Amino acid sequence: MDDGEDRNGTADERTSEEEARPGHDREPSAGESGREVSEGSSREVRWAGVAAAVLGGVIVAVVGLTTPWEALAGTPVAAAGPEGDFTAEQIARSQAFDAATSVPSYLSLGLTLVFAGLLVATPLGAKVLGVLRGPWWVRVLLGVLLLTVIEEALRWPLGVWFETVLRDYGLSTQDWVSWTGDRLKRIGISTALLGGMILAVVALARRFRRWWIPAAAGAFALTVAASFVYPVVFEPVFNDFRSMPDGPLRTSLLAMAERDGVPVEDVLVADASRRTTALNAYVSGFGATRRIVVYDNLLKAPEPEVELVVAHELGHAKENDVLYGTLIGALGAAFGAILLYLVFGRVRRRAGVASIADWRAAGAIMGLMTLATFLSGPAQNLVSRQIEARADVHALDLTRDPVTFAAMQKRLATANISDLSPDAVEYVLYASHPTAPQRIALARAWAELNGVPGP
């Protein structure tokens, strides 16, 4: 360990130890970061490093051993372009839409990363938060809110640009009042959750020398709890849901779920048409909150195609993909809390704070969390694509209808104007599902393997 790391470790611990005293509420001084290293502080950093290495190894091992890397075991799926399954007009429309949305998307991403980098590498966050007054915990919450307002104000014109493109291509059905309301609701929910997490980190750092231990446990518990709460608390904020009415389709879907051995609480219809023409369905929650949700737009498709979409979602339920994703995400959140402890000592001087126990550190924590989310995205997308492919195979096994499966994929891709051939960067950064041509190629491989007519 070099001298810089030792000095950083000492200041964090001494500051936290002093602020843990009853009635202590002073701000850490910048000079504390220069105190010489004690043997104990170095030992704390080493223990945190060991814990991070062990937990990181567990995550890699679990993901590596449980991810279905081959959708069809022993059967390679040939790489496929869109030319064989989509018309030249459909391909051109997809390419034009991708070009039109890429500019505001990349600008928004770039602005987000630059803002996060400034919060981590400069004292911008500390200076902005320095204008706030009140108890330290109020200033933490107000600080997160203020920085979020600044960032979102900068990104707002790009959001308007993106929404305008969606309207030009007929994907958005919202007016500006509705769009603004939904955007503000998303910002409000994410800001409240983020503010609560950062407040917890600062509070633990002010109370405990080894704050990373309760922070990791809390991050794990919060992720699990959020998975239970989200379907019943947050989803209704954006959509109204109703049970699919009695009829042949509902009877068929519930019979298919029973035949598949998948307990489903309900099949719901979301009023997605009030904001988009895109087609979609998903499974959310687990246990008593697990339900399959179908966009009302999707009900306009032929019933066999709707059944195949739901069969895909039953694949997620049968494999407990939501629970699996929740547990992996919870382990990742715990790993992130430990990593924050290890990394913050390296950036706090640049961020203009002496310790993570300083309420002005909220900006730097916010920036680090944003950067961590971005850096972990490609790995999450990689695993997600494999899990989605497994659910596709499940749908094919359950329905044994690869021709309708391919027709359904074409309908989804053209209605949603999906990117049929994303470049490498887009595929890594954004693709949480295989492309439509890849999914159709999978159906052909499945048909050949099972000796049935293929698409």
N, C-alpha and C positions, 0 to 999 in steps of 0.2 A: 504494500500500500504506500502511495507517495505522500509527501507532506501535506499537500492540499487536501487530500481525503481525510487525513487525521485531524487537521484543524477544523474541517467542516463537521466531522462527527462530534468533536468536543463541544462546539458551540451549541449544537442542537440539544445535546443532553443536559448541559449545564443550564441552558435557558429553560428547558422544560422542567428541570428539577426545581429551579427557583420559582417558576410560575405555578408549580403545584402546591406551594405553601398556602395555607389558609389565608384568605383575604388578599392574596397577591394579584394585582391586575396592572402591572406596569408594562410598558412596551419594551421589548428587547432592544438593546443598543447595538448599533452596527459594529462597535469595537469588540463585542464579544466573539465575533467570528475569528479573531486573531489569537485567541487563547491557545496555549500549547496543548498538545494531546495528552490525555491520560490513558493508562492501560485499559481502564474500564470501557472508555468510549470506543476504542479500537475493537475490543471484544464484542461490544454490542453490534457494531457494523458487521463483524465476521459472522455472528450468529444470524443476523438478518440475511446476510448473503447466503449462508448455508440453507436457511429456510426457503429463500427464493429459488435456489438451485434445486432443492428437493421437490418443491411444489411445481416448479416448471417442468422438471423431469416427469413427474406424475401426469401432468396435463399432456405432455407430448406422448407419453406411453399410452395413456387412455385413448387419446384421439387416434394415434397411429394404429392401435390394435382393434378399435371398435368401428372406425370409419369404413364403409363398404367401398373400397377402392375399385372393385370390379363389379359393375352393376349386373352383368351376366357372367358368372364365374366361368373362366376358361374360354369365353367367346369374345374376341375383340370386336369392338364396334368401329366400323370404318369411319374415318373423318368424312364429313359431308358438307358440301356447299349448298347454297340455297337454290341454285339454278335448276336442279332436277325436280323440285317440289313447288316452287313459287314462280309466278309469271314475271316477265321483265318489268312490268308496271309495278308490281308489288315490291320487287327488289329496289327499284328506283325510288319508290315512296319511302321505304325504310331507310335508305341511304340519305335521302333529303332530310327526313325528320331527324336522323342522328346528327347530321351536320348542323341543323338549325338549333338543336338543344345542347350540343357539345360546348358551344362557346359560353353561354351563361352558366352551364354546369361546372366547367373547368374554372371559370372566373370565380364562381362562388366558393369552390373548393380551395382555390389558391388564396382568396381573401381570408378564408377561415384559418388556413395554415399559417399565413403571414401574421395574422392577429395573435394566434396562439404562440408563435415564435417570439413576437415582441413581448408578450406577457412573461415568457420564460427567460429570454436573453437580455431584457432591458428592464429598468425600474418603472416602465410605463404603468403597470398595474398598481404598484405601490403608490405612485404619485396620484393616480386617479382616485384611489381609495383613501388617500390622505385627506381629502376634503370632507370626508364623512365624520359625523359626530354621534355620540351615544355609547351605550355599553358595547363591549367588544363583539358580542355575539350578534347584536343588531347590525353592527358595521360589516360583519362578514356577510350576512344575508343581503344587506343593501349593496355591498360591493359586488357580489355576484350578479345581482339584478342590474346594477349600473353598467357593468362591463358587457352583459348580455344585450342590453338596450343599444349600446354603442355598436357592437358587432352586427346585430340584426338591422340596425338603421343603415349600415354600410351595405349589407347584403340585400336589403329590401328591393332596390331597383332591379337586381338580377332575378329575384323571385318574380317580379312583375313581367320581366322579359320572358322568362321561362313559361309563365302562365299564358302569355300572349301567343307563344308558339303552339301550346297545347290547344288553344282556341282556334288558331288558324288551321290546325289539322283535325279539328272536330273531336278532340279527346276530352276537352273540358266543357262541362255544362253549367259551371258556376258563374254568377255575376260577381262583381268586385266586392260587394258587401259580404257575400257568403265566403268568398276566398279569403278576405281579410280576417273574418271571424275565425275560420279554421286555422289560419296561420298563427293568429294571436293565441288561440287555445293551445296549439302545439308548443309554441314558445313558452307560454305560461307553465304548462306541465313540466317541460324539460328543465326550465329554470328553477322551479320549486324543488324538483328532485335533485338537481345539481347543487343548489344552495344547501339543502339538507345534508348531502354527503360531505361537502366541503366544511360545513359547520361542525360535523361530527369529527372530521380529521383534526381540525384546529383545537376543538375541545379536548380530544384525547391527548394531543400533543402537549397541551397546557397542564394536563393532569398526570400523565404517565411518561416515564423515561422510555419504556419499551412500548410506545403507543402503537407501533405497527402490528403488535399481536392482537389487541382488541379491534383494531381497524380492519385487519384481514378477516377476523371472525364476523364482524359486523357487515362487511361487504358481501361475504358469502350468504349470510342470512337475509340480507336485503334483496339480493338477486332472486333467491328462492321465493321470498314472500311476494315480490313484484310479479312473478310469473302466475301466482294464484290470483292476485288482485287485479292485474291488468284487464283480463277479459270482462270482468263484471263491473269495474269502476271506470276505466279509461276508454275502452272501446265505445261505450254508449255516448261518450262526449262528442264523437264525430259521426256516428251513424245511429239510426234507429233500427232495431232488430225485431223481427217477428218470426214465430215458428212457421215453417213451410206449411201451407194449408193442406188439409187432407185431400188426397187424390192419388191417381196412379203413380206419379213421380215420387211423392213422399213414401208411399207404400213400398215402391221398388227400392228406394234408397235405404230405408230402414231394414228391409229384408236382406239387402246386400250386406249391410253392416252386421246383421245377425249371422248370416252365412259365413262371413269373414271372421266371426268370433271377436268382434271389436265392440265393446260397450260404448255407446254414444249417448250423451245426455239429451241432445236434441239436434235437429238440423234447422238452422236459422237462415233467414233471408235478410240481407243488409240493403238499405235503400241507397246503394252506391250511385244509382243513376242521377241523383240530384247534384252530383259533382263531376261524374266522368262517364264516358261511354266504354271504358275499358272493361274487360271480362276477367273475373278472378274468383277464386274460392280459397279457403284456408282452414286450418284446424288451429284452435287456440285452447289454452288451459290444459289441465289434466285432472284426473280424479273427478270430483263432483262438478268442476267448472269446464270440463272438456266438451266442446261442441264443434260441429262443422258449420262453417259460415259460407253461404253462397251469395255472390252479388246478384241483385235482381236482374241486372243486364244479362247474366248468363242463362237465365230461364228462357230467353228467347231462342236459344240454341236447341237443336233436336235433342230429345230426351236421352238417346243413347250417348251423346257427347257429354251431356250433364252428368250422366251416371259414371262415365269414365273419369271426369274431373273429380267427382266425389270418391271414386275408387282410389284415386291417387291420394286424396286426403286420408282415407281409411288406412292407407299404407303408412302414413306418418303416425296415425293413432296406434296401429298395431305394433309398430316398432318403438312406441313411446318416444318419438323424436322430440316432442316438446319438453318432456322431462329430461331427456338426455341433453338437449341444448341448454336447459336451465342449469343442470349440474355442472356442465363444462363451463358455462358462463359464470357460475358462482365461483368455481375454482380459479377462473381467469381474473375475476374481480378481487379475490383474496391475493392472488399473485401480484396484481397491480398495486394493491395497498402496500405490500412489502417493497415493491420496486420503487414506489414513491418515496419511501423512507431512504432508500439507497441513493436515489437520483437527486433528491432535493438538496442535499448537501453540496452537490456540484454546481447548482444553478442559483443558489440563494443570493450570493453576492451580486451576480449580474441582475437578479430580480430586485435588488435594493432592500432585502430584508435579512435579518440576522438569524431567524429561525422560523420553522414552519408553525411554531406556536404564536407567531406574530399575526394578528388578524389581517395585516396588509399582504400576507402571503397568499391570500385567497386567489388573487389574480394569477400568480405563478402556478398554483395547484390547478386552476381552471385550464391554463394553457397546456400543462403536462397531460391532463386527462384527455384533452382534445387530440393531442399528438399521439397518445397511446391508442386511442380509438381508431385513428387513421392508419397507424402502422399495423394494427391487428386485423384490419379489414380484409386484406388479401387472403390470409390464412382462414378466416371465417368463411369467406366466399368459396374457397377451395373445398372445404369440408361440406358446406351447404350444397354445392353442385353434386357431390357424390351421394348425399342423402336424398336429394331430389330425384336423381337417377334411380335409386333403389325404390322410391315410391312409384316411379313410372313402371318399373318392372312388376311391382305389386299390382298395379292397376291392370297390366296386361295379363298377369297370372289369374286375376280375379274375373276378368271379363272375357279373356281369350278372344279379343277383337282388335287386332293391330290395325286393321283398315280404318275403323272408326276412330281409333286412337290417333292415327295420323291426320285424319280429317279434323279432329278436335284441335290438334296442335296448330294446324294451318289457320283455323278460325281464330284461335287465341292470338297468334302472331300477327295476323292481318288486322284484327280489331284493335289490338293494343299497339300497333305499329312497332313491334319488337325489332331490335337490331338483329338482323339475320346473319351478319358476319362481322361481329365487333373486332376492332383491332386488339392487339395484345394488351395495351394499357387499359382500355375500357373493360376487357374481359377480366383482367386481374382486379381492377378497382371496383367494378360495379356488378359483375355477373354472379348472382347468387343461385341462378338456375342454368342448366345447359341451354344452348341455343335451340330454337325450333328445329333446324336441320339436324342437329345432334340427336334430338329426341325422336325424330322420325326415323333416323338411321338405327336407333336403338330398337324401335318397333320392328324394323325389317330384320334385324339380327335375331330378335326374339321369335319372329314368325318362322325364320329358317331353322332355328334351334328346335322349335316345337312342331314343325311340319304342318303349318297352317298357311293359308294364302296371306301374303304380306301386302303392304300398301304399294 
